[in-house]
Amino acid sequence: MQTFFTDAQLADPKLAEANKILRTCVHCGFCTATCPTYQVLGDEADSPRGRIYLIKQMLETGRPADAKTVKHIDRCLSCLACTTTCPSGVDYMHLVDQARAYIEQTYKRPLAERVLRGMLAWVLPYPRRFRLALFGARLARPIAGLLPDRRLRAMVAMAPDRLPPVSRNDDPQTFPAVGPRRMRVALMTGCAQKALDTDINDATIRLLTRLGCEVVIPRNMGCCGALVHHMGREAEAKRFATANVRAFGAVEGLEGIIINTSGCGTTVKDYGHLLGEAGAGVAGLAMDVTEVLVKLGLPQGVAKGLRVAYHAACSLQHGQKIVAAPKDLLRRVGFEVVEPRDSHLCCGSAGTYNLMQPEISGQLRDRKVATLMERKPQVIAAGNLGCMMQIGQAAVVPVVHTVELLDWATGGPVPRALRPSMAANPPM
């Protein structure tokens, strides 16, 4: 793509980076075939190619973002399916991140939207605040239909019927390896995960220690920064990332930073880009839990008689390029693994997307659940909490984290979500 940035503009490192990315795009249109929003909406401006052109116009002219550009950038899931498809290697992730930061700096959103986005940024990265908000949302259910904003109604609808008790395993501490120590790793416990599903971290700790890992929960660790970063709040994202770099840096002898929420993993692995050299060390240590499990090796299991539909989270398959490992691990320990049609397409969760764009998100969720249920699974597995919550709204079978199944198959307890169905229909 031809660009027309001035020499003065290109003196800005950010614009120089944008210029390089834009020039990589040849407008071939391959990305439109795998873009979820283009498939749902059929609007060129809601395809990666269309958004790239809008970003080019906005950055080249140096003008404040306009309502049209904001609308179509906001509709982007950042699922990164386009980067997997793109034959030219366009770095769409960093381009759209820059566009969002530019929008945040130059565009004044309507008051209601500013309040809503500010509330999400103030609540979601903080587990205690998030728990209180979820409790409030449950109380608001009887009047949900009277709420004036569809996004508020979506937030109330997403609140689970039951919140798990706080897990003390998430407190700063060290879990010793079972048997000889093979690795010393830190576990990123997440923020929303500590409020919504504490079983995931518990299962991860059991599994890693069983395989010879000493697992450290660092002090002063917090949100990875992904939620605010995808809102264009770059300064806040950097503050979160910097705090985590310090937290992990205070732990001696780390051989890996294990992440079991793939959206967080994609962000932490990008700390080198976000923070420069200061974040590169942490980024280099970051591993999805399935990556370290492949490295450690799981024992071969016998057939479990359980059919598992594997949902590939976008942040795992497109963001981190981890495709085979979760499925291979599940098969290794004895599960039958099936995949849905169009497994490359997003389920519509995408951080806060299901709250900010509930109509589009709902269409993508229903499509994803339909393709999963076509495979007649007994359980659905995913490697990202957001996907689990999204799919769980419409699925008629339990939805669990991949690591919960792997833990169960290697000596851990039956995943909580599976216990009712297991009691009624035990696997053969």
N, C-alpha and C positions, 0 to 999 in steps of 0.2 A: 504494500500500500504506500502510495506517495504521501509524504507529509510536508508541511510548510512552517515548521517552527523556526523562529529567528535565532540568530546566534546568541542573543541575550537570553532568550528562553532556555536554550540548550545549556547555558551555564548553570542552570538549576539542575542538580543531580536527579531529582524526581522526574522532571520533564525530559531529561536526557534518557532516563530509563523508559518512560512511556513512549518516546519517539522510537527507540530501538524495538520495543514490543510491537508497536503499530506497524512498523516497516516489515515485520516478519509476516504479517497477515496478507494472504494473496486473494482473499474474498472468494475462496473456492466453494464455500457453502457446505462442506462436509459436516461442519458442526451443527447445522440445522437438523440433521437426521437424528442426532442424539440429545438435543436440547429439550428438556421436559416442558419448559414454558412455551417454546415454539410449537411443540406438538399439541399442547392444550389450547393455546390462544391463536395460533396461526398468523401471528403478526411479525413481520420481518424485524421490527424494532424490539421484539421480545425474543430474538435469537442472538447468539454470541456475535455473529457478523453485524447485525444491526446495532447492537450495543457498542461494539467497537467503533463503528462510524460515529455514533452519538458522542462517545468519549473523545474521539479525535477532534470533532468540531468544538467541543467544550474546552478542551485543554489548549488547542491551537489558538483559538481566538482570545483566550484568557478571560472570557466573560463569566459572570456568575452562572451557576447552573440554573436552567429553566425548568418549569414544571414537567414538560414532556420528558426531558432527559431523566429527571428524578424518578418519574413514574416507571420508566422502563428499567432503570438500574435497580430500583427497589424490588422489581419483580424477579430479578435474577436470584437464583437459589445459591449460587456459588457451589454448585454440585461438582463442577469441574469435569463433567462428562465430555465437554468440548475439547479439553486439553488432551484427553485420552484419544479422541478421534482425529484431532488436528494433524495433518501430515507435515505442516510447516513448523510445528513446535511453538506456537504462539503462547506466551506466558500470560494467559488470560487472568489467572488468579491475582497476580500483582498489579495488573492493569486495572481490574475492577476494584481492587482494594484502594488503589490510588484515587480512582474516580469517586468512591464513597467518601474518602477523607476530604476531597475537594468540595463535594456537595455539602458536607457537614460545615465546612468553613464559609461557603459562599451563598447557601440557599437558606431562606427562612421558611421553615415549614409552618403550616397552620398550628395554632396554639394547642389544640387537642392532640395533635400528633407529637408535638414537642413534649408535652406532658407525658404521653404514653411511652414514648421512647426513653425519656429520662427515668420514668418509673422502672422500666425493664432493666436499664443499666444500673439502677440503684439497688434493685432487689435480686435479680437472678444470680449474679456472681457471689452472693453471700448466703451460705446455707441457712443461717438462723433467720435472716429476713425472708428468705424464700419459703421456709416452713410456715412462718406467720402469714405470709401472703396466701399460701395454699389453704391454710385453715380459714382465712377470710373468704376465699373463693368458694369453699364448701358451704359456708354460711349464706353466701349470696345466691346459691342455686335456686331457691324458690322465686327469686325476683329476676332471674337471668334474662327472661324474655322482655323485661321492661328496660334493660340497659340500652342506652341510645346508640352505642358503637358496637358494630359486629365483632370488632377485635376484642372488646371487653367480654362479649358473650363467649367468644372462643376461649379466652383465658379461664373463665369460670367453668366451661365444659371440660377443660383439660385437667382440672384438679382431681386427683385420684380419690376414691372413696375412703381409702385408708393410707395413712402415712406410717412408714416403719419407725420404730424407736431409734433414737440416735445410737449409732454403733461406736463403742469405745475403741474399736480397732482403727478408727480414723484419727484418733488422737496421736500426737507425736510420740513415737516409741520405736523400738527395734524388735522384730520378730526373728528369733534364731532359726537357722536352717535345721531341718530334721536330718540327722546324720552328718557326714562330712560336708563342709561348706564348699560350694562350687562357684558361687557368685555373690557379690554384695550389691544390692540394687535398692533404689528408692522407688516408692510407689506414689504416683500422683493420684490423690484421692478424688479430685474433681470438686465441683461446687454443687450443681444441681443433683448430681448422683448421690451426694451425702444426705440430701433431703428426700429424694424420691425412691431410691433403691439401694439400701446399704448392703444387700446380699452380694452385689457384684464385687465390691472391694473385699468383703469377707472371703468369698470364694477364691479370689485372686491370691490373697495372702496364704490361704491354706494350700493352694496348688503350688505356688512358688516355693514355699518352705519345704513342702513334701519332696520337691525336686532338687533340694539342696541350696536354695537361695536364702541368704540373710536379707530380710526386707526391712528397710528403714522408712518410717513415715516422718519426713523432715518437719521441723518447726517453721512457722511463719510462711508456709506454702499456701497459695490461694488459687484463685481462678487463673486459667492459662491466658486469658485476655481475648479469646476468640469471640465471645458474645459482643463485646463493645467494639472490637476491631471490625466486625462485619457491619456495624452501624456507622462506621466512619469515624469513630471516636478514637483516633490514633494515639493521642496523648495518654488516655486512660489505658489503652492496650499496652502501651510501653511501660506504664507504671506497674501493671500486673506482671508483665514479663520480667521486668527488672527485679521485682520482689522475689519471683521464683528462681531467677538465676542466683540471687544471694542465698536463698534457702537451700538450694541444691549444692551450692558452692561450700556451704558450711558443713556438709557431710563428707567425711574423709573416705577415700578408697572406693568411690562409686564406680561400678563397671557397667551400669545401665540405669536409665530412668524409665520405669515401666508405666505405660499409659493404657488404660482399658476402656477409654472413651475416645473413639477414633477422631471425632471432631477436635478434641483437645490435642491429640497426637499430631494432626496435620499442622496445627498452629505452633506447637512447641518445636517441631522439626524445622520450622521456618524462623525460629528466633534469631538465627544468624542474619537473615534479611531484615527483620524488624529492628534488631538492636545492634547489628554489625558484629564486630569481633567479640564484644562483651557477651553476646548470646550464642556464639558459634559452638562453644564447648558443651553447653547444655543440649543444643540441637543435635550435636554429634552423638550424645549418649542416649537420646530419646528412642524408645522402641515400643511398638505396639506389643501387647501381651502375647499375641500369637507369634511374633518374631522371636521373642526370647524362648517361648515354648518349643519352637522348632530347633533352636540352638541347644536347648537342654535335652530334648528328646523325651517323648512320652512313651510309656510301655504299650505294647500292642494289646488291644482289648478284644474280648469275644463279642459276638453280635448281640446287640441289646434289644433287637426287635422293636426299635423306635425309629419312625420315619421323620427326619428333621428337614424342614425347608430352610435353607440358608439364605438370608437376606444380606446382600453385599452393601454395606453402608458406603455412600459416595465418598466420604472423607477417607475411607480405607482403600477402596478400589481405585478411585481417581486421584485423591489427594496424596495418598502414601504409596500407591501402586502395589498394594498387598492384595493379591487376588486368590492364589491357591492355598496359602498356608492355613487359614481357618477351616476350609473344607477338608483338607488333607488330615488335619489334626482330629476333626470329628470322626472321619472315617477310620482313622487309625485306632481310636479307642472303642469302635464297635457300632457307631450309629450309621444308619442309612441316610445319605445326604442327597437331597434333590434341590434343584434351582428353578426359579420361575422364569417365564418368558421375559424378555427385555430386562434382564437383571441389571443392566447398566443404568436404568432410569431411576431417578430419585423418588423416595416415598413422600416427599413434601415436608419433611420435618425441618431440616436445615437451620439449626440454631433457633432463632426467634421467628423464622419465616412462617411457621404454622400459626403464630400469634398475630403477625403483622399482615399476612396475606391469606386469611383463612379459606377463601373460596378456592383459589388456585391450589393451595395445599390440600384441601379436602378432595379435590378431583384426583390429584396425584396419589393420595393415600388410598382412595377407593380402587384406583387402577392397580396399584401395587398389591393390595390385599387380594384382589380378584385373581391375579396371576399366581400369587403364592398358594391360594386355596385350590387352584386348579390341580396342584400336585398332590392333593389329599394328605397333607402332613398331619402328624400328631402333635407337633410342636414347631414353632418358628424360632430360629436362632439369629441373632445379630450381634455386632460388635460395637454398638453405639447406643447409649441410653435414649437419645432423642428419637432414633428410629424405632426403638422398642416401644416408647410411649405412643408414638404416632400410629404404628401398625396395630398396637394393642387396643386402640379405640374402636377398631372395626373387625379385627380378627376373631374367629370363633374357636380358636385353639390357643393354648398358652404361648406367650412370647417371652423368651429368656435370653440372657447374655450367653454367648458362646462359651465363655470361661466357666459359667455355672455348670454346663453340661460336661465339660472336660474335668472339672473338679469332681463331680458326681461319679464319672466313669473311672476315676483313679482313686476312689476311696472317700470322697466327701459325701455330704448329705444330698438327698434328692432336692432339686431346686424347689423353692417354696411354691412357685406358680404351677408346678407340675403335680404337686401332692394330691389335690382333689381328683384329677383325671387318672392319676396312677392308682389311687385307691379303688376307683370305679372300674378301670380297665387296665390292669397291670400288663406290661409288655411281655411277650412270649419269650 
